[in-house]
Amino acid sequence: MKTLESQPPTKRKQKKQPSKWVKVKKRLLGTNSDRGLIMKVIFYALLISVGFVFLYPVIYMISYSFKDLSDLLNSSVNWIPTHFYTENITRAYEVLDYIPTLLETIFVAVVPSVLQMMVAAVVGYGFARYDFKGKRILLVLVISTFVIPPQITVIPRYILFNNLGLLGSIAAYAIPAGLGQGINSAIFILIFYQTYRAIPVSLIEAARLDGAGEFKIFTKIGIPMGLSAFIISFLFSLVWYWNETYLASIYFGGTLSTLPLELQRFVAAYNNMFPGSGGDGIAGVNEAIELAATLLSIIPLLIIYFISQKWFVESIDRSGITGE
């Protein structure tokens, strides 16, 4: 009989090492916690493709803005001009009457944007925090106004504003924005509604037990916790009011002007200011001058975006505008 000492030791189960094919497969296809090489290539290729689609017009515009007439006529000059030509920017600056028009554009865009933001915040807070009869019906009616194109209501509004003497002034923008009927006001009310619904009820009740009134609750709790919605509402309103040309041309006439409006009549204004052929070889308006004017008109929005992009992206993520 064999003793325990004479018995061979039990063999430990050795962990099976993955084969080289498995390692290669993981590197190419990835795992649950890490993207593989193929997925990374596809992912970055899609990002570069989408980015190129958006950046191509901007790069094209910048490149052509600094081309002279000889570069435009030379088919061998594509992206990089033969020399840095700034006369296009100078003439576009003069035709647009840039600084006064820019100040009027900021005035026309900022005033209704601020009013629309404030009113949308109050209305969204009311829908989110209070229960009353007909609340759902009113909310549906408010949101349904977003579906109605403004071109349908422009004639009744024009007649009403004409009778009230509001045409040709900022009041044609400010009064509808202050009454919650500005450009796409319904979507901002919905954003504030979603934001304020996320505030815990216990927090509101604790503030009421401490003696805070409804106005103080809104200013001390609602505004800080809805900061992301405020940023989203203001920036989107600013861009939409800035780029609006249809309503601006109808309501303002020739009293107020914006950069997009001046850009629409740029060719006629240029031909009036610089009739015929110039002594520097520029024969009337050309593509480079038009693109230079377009570049000047979008530079303020690009500056605003680069300054506020951090808060802008964070606000979109917090406000639930992406579909959360």
C-alpha positions as CSV (number, residue, x, y, z in Angstrom):
1,M,0.0,0.0,0.0
2,K,1.3,3.4,-1.0
3,T,1.7,6.0,1.7
4,L,0.6,9.5,1.3
5,E,4.2,10.6,1.0
6,S,4.7,8.3,-1.9
7,Q,1.8,9.6,-3.9
8,P,2.7,12.0,-6.7
9,P,1.6,15.6,-6.1
10,T,-1.6,16.7,-7.8
11,K,-1.0,18.7,-10.9
12,R,-2.1,22.2,-10.8
13,K,-4.5,23.3,-13.5
14,Q,-2.6,25.6,-15.8
15,K,-4.6,28.5,-17.2
16,K,-4.8,28.1,-20.9
17,Q,-3.1,31.0,-22.7
18,P,-5.0,32.6,-25.6
19,S,-3.6,31.8,-28.9
20,K,-2.1,34.4,-31.2
21,W,-5.2,34.4,-33.4
22,V,-7.3,35.3,-30.4
23,K,-5.0,38.2,-29.5
24,V,-5.0,39.5,-33.1
25,K,-8.8,39.2,-33.2
26,K,-9.1,41.2,-30.0
27,R,-6.8,43.9,-31.3
28,L,-8.7,44.2,-34.6
29,L,-12.3,43.8,-33.5
30,G,-11.9,44.9,-29.9
31,T,-13.6,43.8,-26.7
32,N,-16.5,45.0,-24.6
33,S,-14.3,47.6,-22.8
34,D,-12.1,48.7,-25.7
35,R,-12.6,49.4,-29.4
36,G,-10.5,47.4,-31.8
37,L,-8.3,48.8,-34.5
38,I,-11.0,48.3,-37.2
39,M,-13.6,50.1,-35.1
40,K,-11.3,52.9,-34.4
41,V,-10.4,53.3,-38.1
42,I,-14.1,53.3,-39.0
43,F,-15.0,55.7,-36.2
44,Y,-12.3,58.3,-37.0
45,A,-13.0,57.9,-40.8
46,L,-16.6,58.9,-40.1
47,L,-15.6,61.8,-37.9
48,I,-13.1,63.1,-40.5
49,S,-15.7,62.7,-43.3
50,V,-18.5,64.5,-41.4
51,G,-16.0,67.2,-40.3
52,F,-14.8,67.7,-43.9
53,V,-18.4,68.1,-45.1
54,F,-18.9,71.0,-42.6
55,L,-15.5,72.5,-42.9
56,Y,-15.2,72.4,-46.7
57,P,-17.4,75.4,-47.3
58,V,-15.6,77.5,-44.7
59,I,-12.2,76.6,-46.0
60,Y,-13.4,77.3,-49.6
61,M,-14.8,80.7,-48.5
62,I,-11.6,81.7,-46.7
63,S,-9.4,80.6,-49.6
64,Y,-11.4,82.5,-52.2
65,S,-11.8,85.6,-50.0
66,F,-8.1,86.3,-50.4
67,K,-7.8,85.7,-54.2
68,D,-7.4,88.4,-56.7
69,L,-8.9,88.4,-60.2
70,S,-5.9,86.7,-61.8
71,D,-6.1,83.8,-59.3
72,L,-9.8,83.4,-59.9
73,L,-9.2,83.1,-63.7
74,N,-6.2,80.8,-63.3
75,S,-7.4,77.2,-63.2
76,S,-4.1,76.0,-61.6
77,V,-4.7,78.0,-58.5
78,N,-7.1,76.0,-56.3
79,W,-6.7,76.4,-52.5
80,I,-3.7,78.6,-51.8
81,P,-3.7,82.1,-53.5
82,T,-0.5,83.2,-55.2
83,H,-0.3,86.2,-52.8
84,F,-2.3,87.5,-49.8
85,Y,-4.9,89.8,-51.3
86,T,-6.9,91.9,-48.9
87,E,-8.8,94.2,-51.3
88,N,-11.8,91.9,-51.3
89,I,-12.2,92.2,-47.6
90,T,-11.7,96.0,-47.7
91,R,-14.3,96.5,-50.4
92,A,-16.8,94.1,-48.7
93,Y,-16.2,96.0,-45.4
94,E,-17.1,99.3,-47.1
95,V,-20.2,98.0,-49.0
96,L,-21.6,96.3,-45.9
97,D,-21.0,99.5,-43.8
98,Y,-19.7,96.9,-41.4
99,I,-19.5,98.4,-37.9
100,P,-22.9,100.3,-37.9
101,T,-24.6,97.3,-39.4
102,L,-22.9,94.9,-37.0
103,L,-24.1,97.0,-34.0
104,E,-27.6,97.0,-35.4
105,T,-27.5,93.3,-35.9
106,I,-26.3,92.7,-32.3
107,F,-29.1,95.0,-31.0
108,V,-31.8,93.2,-33.1
109,A,-30.6,89.8,-32.1
110,V,-29.7,90.3,-28.4
111,V,-32.8,92.1,-27.2
112,P,-35.5,89.6,-28.3
113,S,-33.2,86.7,-27.3
114,V,-33.0,87.9,-23.7
115,L,-36.7,88.5,-23.5
116,Q,-37.5,85.1,-25.1
117,M,-35.1,83.4,-22.7
118,M,-36.7,85.0,-19.6
119,V,-40.3,84.3,-20.7
120,A,-39.6,80.7,-21.7
121,A,-38.0,80.1,-18.3
122,V,-41.0,81.4,-16.4
123,V,-43.5,79.5,-18.6
124,G,-41.5,76.3,-18.5
125,Y,-41.1,76.6,-14.7
126,G,-44.9,77.1,-14.3
127,F,-45.7,74.0,-16.4
128,A,-43.2,71.9,-14.6
129,R,-43.9,72.8,-11.0
130,Y,-47.6,73.6,-10.8
131,D,-50.7,71.5,-11.5
132,F,-53.8,73.2,-12.8
133,K,-56.8,72.3,-15.0
134,G,-56.1,72.2,-18.7
135,K,-52.3,72.1,-18.1
136,R,-51.7,69.3,-20.7
137,I,-54.0,71.0,-23.3
138,L,-52.1,74.3,-22.9
139,L,-48.8,72.5,-23.1
140,V,-49.8,70.8,-26.3
141,L,-51.0,74.0,-27.8
142,V,-47.8,75.8,-26.9
143,I,-45.7,73.0,-28.4
144,S,-47.9,72.9,-31.5
145,T,-47.0,76.5,-32.4
146,F,-43.5,75.2,-33.2
147,V,-45.0,73.2,-36.0
148,I,-46.8,76.2,-37.6
149,P,-44.4,78.0,-40.1
150,P,-44.1,81.7,-39.4
151,Q,-44.9,82.4,-43.1
152,I,-48.5,81.4,-42.3
153,T,-49.0,84.1,-39.6
154,V,-46.8,86.8,-41.1
155,I,-49.7,88.6,-42.9
156,P,-52.0,88.8,-39.8
157,R,-49.0,89.9,-37.7
158,Y,-48.0,92.5,-40.3
159,I,-51.5,94.0,-40.3
160,L,-51.6,94.0,-36.5
161,F,-48.1,95.6,-36.1
162,N,-49.0,98.2,-38.8
163,N,-52.2,99.1,-37.0
164,L,-50.2,99.4,-33.7
165,G,-47.4,101.3,-35.3
166,L,-44.7,98.8,-34.5
167,L,-43.2,98.3,-37.9
168,G,-39.8,99.7,-38.5
169,S,-38.7,99.3,-34.8
170,I,-37.3,96.6,-32.6
171,A,-40.7,96.3,-30.9
172,A,-41.8,94.0,-33.9
173,Y,-39.3,91.5,-32.5
174,A,-39.4,92.3,-28.8
175,I,-43.1,92.2,-28.1
176,P,-43.7,88.7,-29.5
177,A,-40.6,87.4,-27.8
178,G,-41.8,89.0,-24.5
179,L,-45.1,87.3,-24.9
180,G,-43.7,83.8,-25.6
181,Q,-44.3,84.0,-29.3
182,G,-40.8,84.7,-30.6
183,I,-38.9,82.7,-33.2
184,N,-39.2,79.0,-32.0
185,S,-40.2,80.0,-28.5
186,A,-42.1,76.7,-28.0
187,I,-38.9,74.6,-28.2
188,F,-37.3,76.7,-25.5
189,I,-40.4,76.4,-23.3
190,L,-40.1,72.6,-23.7
191,I,-36.4,72.7,-22.8
192,F,-37.1,74.6,-19.6
193,Y,-40.1,72.3,-18.9
194,Q,-37.8,69.2,-19.1
195,T,-35.1,70.9,-17.0
196,Y,-37.4,72.0,-14.2
197,R,-39.2,68.7,-14.0
198,A,-35.8,67.2,-12.9
199,I,-35.7,69.3,-9.8
200,P,-36.5,67.2,-6.7
201,V,-39.8,68.0,-5.2
202,S,-38.3,67.6,-1.7
203,L,-35.9,70.6,-2.5
204,I,-38.9,72.8,-3.3
205,E,-40.8,71.7,-0.2
206,A,-37.8,72.3,2.0
207,A,-37.5,75.9,0.7
208,R,-41.2,76.5,1.4
209,L,-40.8,75.2,4.9
210,D,-38.0,77.6,5.4
211,G,-40.4,80.4,4.5
212,A,-39.3,81.1,0.9
213,G,-41.9,82.4,-1.5
214,E,-42.5,81.2,-5.0
215,F,-40.4,84.1,-6.5
216,K,-37.5,83.4,-4.2
217,I,-37.6,79.7,-4.9
218,F,-37.4,80.4,-8.7
219,T,-34.6,82.9,-8.3
220,K,-32.5,80.9,-5.7
221,I,-33.2,77.4,-6.9
222,G,-34.8,77.5,-10.4
223,I,-32.3,79.8,-12.1
224,P,-29.1,78.2,-10.8
225,M,-30.3,74.7,-11.5
226,G,-31.6,75.7,-15.0
227,L,-28.5,77.5,-16.0
228,S,-27.8,75.0,-18.8
229,A,-31.3,75.7,-20.3
230,F,-30.7,79.5,-20.1
231,I,-27.5,79.2,-22.1
232,I,-29.1,77.0,-24.7
233,S,-32.1,79.2,-25.0
234,F,-30.0,82.4,-25.4
235,L,-27.5,81.0,-27.9
236,F,-30.0,79.4,-30.1
237,S,-32.3,82.4,-30.0
238,L,-29.3,84.7,-30.8
239,V,-28.3,82.6,-33.9
240,W,-31.9,82.4,-35.2
241,Y,-32.6,86.1,-34.8
242,W,-29.3,86.9,-36.2
243,N,-29.8,84.8,-39.4
244,E,-33.5,85.8,-39.9
245,T,-34.0,87.7,-43.1
246,Y,-37.6,87.0,-44.1
247,L,-39.3,88.5,-41.1
248,A,-36.6,91.2,-40.7
249,S,-37.2,92.5,-44.2
250,I,-40.9,92.6,-43.7
251,Y,-41.0,94.1,-40.2
252,F,-38.0,96.5,-40.3
253,G,-38.1,97.7,-43.9
254,G,-35.3,100.2,-44.3
255,T,-35.2,101.5,-40.8
256,L,-33.1,98.7,-39.2
257,S,-30.7,96.5,-41.1
258,T,-28.7,93.4,-40.3
259,L,-25.6,91.7,-41.8
260,P,-27.7,88.9,-43.5
261,L,-30.0,91.5,-45.0
262,E,-27.1,93.6,-46.3
263,L,-25.6,90.4,-47.7
264,Q,-28.8,89.7,-49.7
265,R,-28.5,93.0,-51.5
266,F,-24.7,93.0,-51.6
267,V,-24.4,92.8,-55.4
268,A,-26.6,95.7,-56.0
269,A,-25.0,97.8,-53.3
270,Y,-21.5,97.0,-54.6
271,N,-22.4,97.9,-58.2
272,N,-23.8,101.3,-57.0
273,M,-20.7,102.0,-54.9
274,F,-18.1,100.8,-57.4
275,P,-19.6,101.2,-60.8
276,G,-17.7,99.8,-63.8
277,S,-14.1,98.6,-63.7
278,G,-11.6,99.7,-61.1
279,G,-8.1,100.8,-61.8
280,D,-6.7,97.9,-59.8
281,G,-8.0,95.3,-62.2
282,I,-11.3,94.5,-60.4
283,A,-14.1,94.5,-63.0
284,G,-17.3,94.7,-60.9
285,V,-18.3,92.2,-58.2
286,N,-16.9,88.7,-58.4
287,E,-17.1,85.5,-56.5
288,A,-14.1,86.4,-54.2
289,I,-15.7,89.6,-53.1
290,E,-19.1,87.9,-52.4
291,L,-17.4,85.3,-50.3
292,A,-15.4,87.9,-48.5
293,A,-18.7,89.6,-47.5
294,T,-20.1,86.3,-46.4
295,L,-17.0,85.7,-44.3
296,L,-17.4,89.1,-42.6
297,S,-21.0,88.3,-41.8
298,I,-20.3,85.0,-40.0
299,I,-17.1,86.0,-38.2
300,P,-19.1,87.4,-35.1
301,L,-21.0,84.2,-34.8
302,L,-17.8,82.1,-35.0
303,I,-16.2,84.3,-32.3
304,I,-19.3,83.8,-30.1
305,Y,-19.2,80.0,-30.6
306,F,-15.4,79.7,-29.9
307,I,-15.8,81.7,-26.7
308,S,-18.9,79.8,-25.4
309,Q,-18.3,76.3,-26.9
310,K,-17.5,74.8,-23.6
311,W,-20.7,76.0,-21.9
312,F,-22.6,75.4,-25.1
313,V,-21.7,71.7,-25.3
314,E,-22.2,71.1,-21.6
315,S,-25.6,72.8,-21.7
316,I,-26.8,70.7,-24.6
317,D,-25.8,67.6,-22.6
318,R,-27.6,68.7,-19.4
319,S,-30.8,70.2,-20.9
320,G,-31.9,66.9,-22.5
321,I,-32.1,68.5,-26.0
322,T,-30.4,65.3,-27.3
323,G,-33.4,63.2,-26.5
324,E,-32.8,62.0,-22.9
